[in-house]
């Protein structure tokens, strides 16, 4: 039997219950804009932030 570490949301840092997936958490707890903003901030080599935020 393998040991499963709890998943932590990269946006809000909430530790999820072992029976809850990150996908379910992201869809239920965060807007599309929050998820997109996080992804852009992780992959933008310039580190620039949107003026709209």
C-alpha positions, 0 to 999 in steps of 0.5 A: 500500500502506498502512502498518499501525501495531502494535496495543497492548493497552489492558489490559496495554500489550503490542504485538501482532504485525501478524498478530494481532488485538486481539480474539484477544489479549483473548480469549486473554490476559485474563479477561472480568472484566479486559476488563469492568473496563477498559471500565468504568474508561474510561466511568465518569464518577465514576472510582469503582472496585469494592470487589471489586478 
